[in-house]
């Protein structure tokens, strides 16, 4: 199993064993190209959907906006794709965790593959709000930052977050801001490290 897939597998197991009545924490794993660290957090960048996803999907657009806010905070200037030195590719998975602890994704076409840096595990599903008991709603946000000229991935991060269905942080803008903020906490992070970011409502 590749590194990020293994890390997220462990993280998911820990999350499912946790308390279902409060949100979080957000489990974050980052991979950094050691020889490209100096390029991160500066210059122009364009935020887009990862290949294979809906470029203008309504749900994904909320997460793209939250990621763009974080990138600006870090020192990037948002640009058109033609004028950008780097590209941030976004993919999203939304899933339901029932009372039995099973993770149930359902597709609405909002994701995409993030390539093969770190893990390259494709994600691409959304949430089905119809039928069945739902204890927690989960979000997995993945971002890959690439050097536009070469297409080389220089940073990859994934954030996985579960919240009770009735939590204010379970969906919408609050959910997007929560996972994006955690993903870019102490950017760029340590290569291959998984951290927990506590969340309070």
N, C-alpha and C positions, 0 to 999 in steps of 0.2 A: 504494500500500500504506500502511496506517495506521502510525503511529509505532512502537507496541509490536510489531506483527507484523514490521516490518522489523528492529527490534533483535533480536528473538528468532531471526529467520531468519539473521542474521549470527552470532549466538551459537552456534546449532546447527551451522553450517558449521565454526566454529572448534573446537567440541567434537569433531566427528567426525574432524577432522584430527589430534587429539591422541593421546596415548598411551592404549592400551587396557588397560594392566596395573595402573594405579593409579586411585583415585577422584578425581573433581573436575577442576577447581574447580567451585564452584556459580556459575552465571551469573545475576545478579540485575538486574532492571529495575524501577524504581519510577516512578510518576506521582503527583504531589502537587498538589492544588488550592491555589494560592498564598494565596488569601484564607481558607483554612480550617486552616492549619497550627496555629494556636493551639488548635484543638479536639482535636488528635491527642495520644495518649499520656496521656489523663486521662478521668475520668468512668466511667460504666458502659457495658458492652458485652456483646453476646450473640453467640456464635459459632454459625453455622449453615451448612448446605450451600447452595451457590449454586443458584438456580432451575434446574430440569431435572435435578438429580442425586438420588441416593438419600439421603434425610435421615439414615438410620441405617445406611448401608452400613458393614460391618465394617472394610474397609480405610480408608475415608475417616475413620472415627471416630478412628483413630490420629493422623492428620494434624490433625484438628480439635483434639484434645487438645494436640498439640505447639504449635499456633498459640495456643491459649488460655494455655498456660504463658508463651509469649513476650509476649503482650499484658499479662498480669499483671506480668511483670518490667518492662515499660515504664511501668507506673503505672495501667493500667486496672483496674477492679474488674469481675469477671464477674457478670452479672445475668441474670434471666429476660428473655425477649424483651419482655414487657409493660413491665418496669421499666428497660429499657436506653435510653440516649440515642443509642448507635451500634450498628450491626450489622456483624459481620465475616462475609462470605460466602466460603466455601471451595470451590474446585474442584481436581480432581486428574487428571493424566494419567500413566499408567505405560506404558512402551513398551520394546521390545527393539531393540538395535542389533546387527546381525549382523556377520560378518567383512567383508562388503562395504561396511560403513559406512551401510547403509540403516536408516532408522528405521521400525519396524513396530509401530504401535499396534493393540491388540485390545480390544474393548469388553467391560467387565463392569458398566457402568452406575454408576460412582462419581463422575462429574463433574458438569458443568453449565456454563452460560454465566455470565460475570461481568459482563455488561452492556456499555455502550458508552463508558465513561470510559477514556481512554487508548487502548484498542484494541477491547475488547469481543470479542476472539477467543474463541469458545467452546471449552472443552476438556472431555473427559469420557470417558476410557478407563482401563482397568486392564490388568493383565498376564496373559498366557496362558503358563502354565508347561509346556505340552505341546508336544513335537515341535520339530525344527529346531535348528540351531546358534545359540547365543546368546552373544555375547561380552560385552555390557554391558547392564545394566538401567538405564533412565532414568526420572526422575521430574520432572514439571513441576507445581509447586504454585502456584496463583494465589489471591490474597486481595484482596477489595475491601472497604474499610471505608466504610460509608454512614452518613449522618445519618439516624436512623430516622424522624424526623418528616417530613422532606421526601423521603427516598429518594435524595438526592443523594450521589453518590460523592465522597468527599473524599481517598481514598488508594487506589491500586491497585499491587500488586506481584506479580511472577512470578519464581520461582526454578527453574532448570533444572539438573539434576544427573545425571551418568552415573557408574556404578561397575561394575567387573568383577562378573560374576554370582556369583563365590565370595567377594566382599568382605562383611565384616560390616556395611558401610554400605549395601548394595544394597537392603535391604528391611526391613520391620518398623519397630519403634520407633526404632532407630538411624537409619534413613533419614529418617523423619519429623522427628526432632529436628535432623538435619543441615540439611535444606532450610529448616525453619522458622527456625532460628537464623540462617542466612545471609540469609534474606529480610528479617528485622527488624534486621540489623546496621546500626548507625548510623542508626536510624530517626529521621525518616521518609525520609531520603535526598534526593537532588537530583532535581527533576522531569525525567523523560525519560532519566536517566543509567543506563547499564548498567555494572555492576562485576563483578569476579571475587572470590570468597571462597575462599581455599585450604582444603582439607580434608585431614586426616591421620587414618589409622586408629589 
